[in-house]
Amino acid sequence: MSGEPSSGDGNGKVSQVIRIGTRKSQLARIQTDSVADKLKELFPDIHLEIVAMSTTGDKILDTALSKIGEKSLFTKELENALERNEVDLVVHSLKDLPTTLPPGFTIGAVLKRENPHDAVVLHPNNAGKTLDTLPENSVIGTSSLRRAAQLKKRFPHLEFKDIRGNLNTRLKKLDEKKDFAAIILAAAGLKRMGWENRISMILGPEDCMYAVGQGALAVEVRARDADILEMVSVLHDPETVLRCIAERAFLKQLEGGCSVPVAVHTQVKDSQLYLTGAVYSLDGSDSLKETMQTSTTAGAKSLENLDEHVQRVGVTASKIPGDAQDRAERLGVDLANLLLSKGAKEILTVARQLNDAR
């Protein structure tokens, strides 16, 4: 624990200043504030301080993310601060966190997921149109290989170009120039920014499946900080945790990352967790997609060992039944193995090589 301890109340409660690390972008600040507000509500006695910093991904704006070749683009500086005890917890978009965290860190909370789908934001001149009705060779801005691969296949009359920068920057590039007919952004970010009115359409799974962890916020902490871990664990949303463990396990088993087109779709329905996963060639012409399911019901044995601090793909969720988490992780691994047995490795290897050569 860090910060200046305020007068301890003698009953072991966390009563220090707790510092929360965040990226400097407006969206990151909004997301961090929402987590801070929840903690304040649950623990009125704590003092929170927000520490904002720039990350590598925020600084390199002229290169596609998939080309920079660094797994922890938006997280490294924040984790360094965590390691040096300069902050006590860090708020991330879960999709920015690699499936394997550096030793000594863990995801102590995965909050209830916002809409995980992608959204189309049209240039004001194209109001009322859809991706289907945009003119031939209209240029769509996205810096995501996953989005481009799926949409090229689905909308072959469109062209796709990289667009970088935070949400504000991308919307400005769209509106003020005529380079792009539309851009594709995560619906969750637009909603959190209060810009839902800019969403022209939400892309369903038949058009574009989402990124692993998209729409969910994660709180990263030092794994040894039992007090902080215990405190943030109340923020876990059980359904989101199981879905994201399955998604992260799928990606990890495939050895995917920013530089390959991998997409998922998950759903919990009637005590079953459904995971659809897919891999694509860069132009979307070659793809593999499968769905598997598992039960989310806790078995009798899992209720006994609730307090074990086991990490599953970086997530510690000791209050959620362990066997349900194990099954979610297994589901991700099994689905990845199924795709690998059908040739996913070859598709991803070619995608990676072509992307490196661009």
C-alpha positions, 0 to 999 in steps of 0.5 A: 500500500502506498500514499500517506496513511490517514488516521487508521481506524484500528480495525484493519480497514484500508484507510490510506490514499489509494492511487489509480493509474490511467492513460491520459486520453479522455476515454481512459479518464472517463473509464477510470473515473467510473471505477473510482466512483464505484469504489467510493460508493462501496468504500466511503472511507478511502481516499482516491488519487488519479495519476495520468500518464502517456503510454507508448501506444499514445505516443506513436501515432503514425504507425499501425498498431499491428506494425509496432510489434509491442504486446503491451503498447498501452499498458507498459508504462502503467505497469512500470508505475505499479511495479515501482509502487507509484500507483496501487491499481491501474484501470485498463480496457481489457482488450489492451491487456496481453493474455500473459501478464508480467510476473507479479501482476494480476487482473483483480477485477473485470467489470460488467461489460458494455456493448462489446460490438463494433460501430460504424460512424459515417462521415456527415455527408453519408448520413442515412447510408449503411456499409452496404449502400456506400458507393463503390471504393468508399474508404473506411478507416480502421487500424484493426486487422480483425475489423478489416479482414471481416469487413473486406469479406462482407463488403467487397466494394469498400476499401480499408485504410489505417486510421490512428489516434484516440477517439477524439482524433479519429472522429476529427479526422473523419469529420474535417477531411474527406479521406474517409466515408466512415470509420469503425470504432468500438461501440463501448468507447463511443457510449462511454464518451456520450457520443452514441448519437454518432453511431450509424449502425452496430455491427452484429456477429454476422458482419464483424465479431469483436476483439477478445475482452472488448467492452470490458474494463479491467483493474490490474493490481500487484498480485501480492497486495492482498488488501487491494486485491480483496477491495477491487474483487467486489467489482467483478461481474461474474458473467463478464469474468467467465466470458472474458476468461474463455476469450482470453484463453482462446487467444492465448492458445492461438498465440494471437495478438494485435498483429493477427486477425482473431475475433470472438463472440460469447454469450451466457444463456440457460447456464451455458457459456457459448464461445464462437472464435474465428481466425482470418487471412488479412483480406478475409478470403480465408477463415475458420470459425467454430462454436463450442459451449460449456456449463457455467453452473458451479459444482459442489466442490468449487464452493469449498475452495473459494479463497484460492488465489489462482490466476486464469489467463491473468485474472484472479477472481477468488469469489467466483466458483473455481470450477466454472472459471476452469471450464471457461478457460478449458472452453477457450483452449479447446476451441483454439485447438479445434481451429488449430487442427483445421489449419488456423496456425497456417492462416495466422502465420501467413497473416503475420508475415504479410502484415510484417511485410506491409 
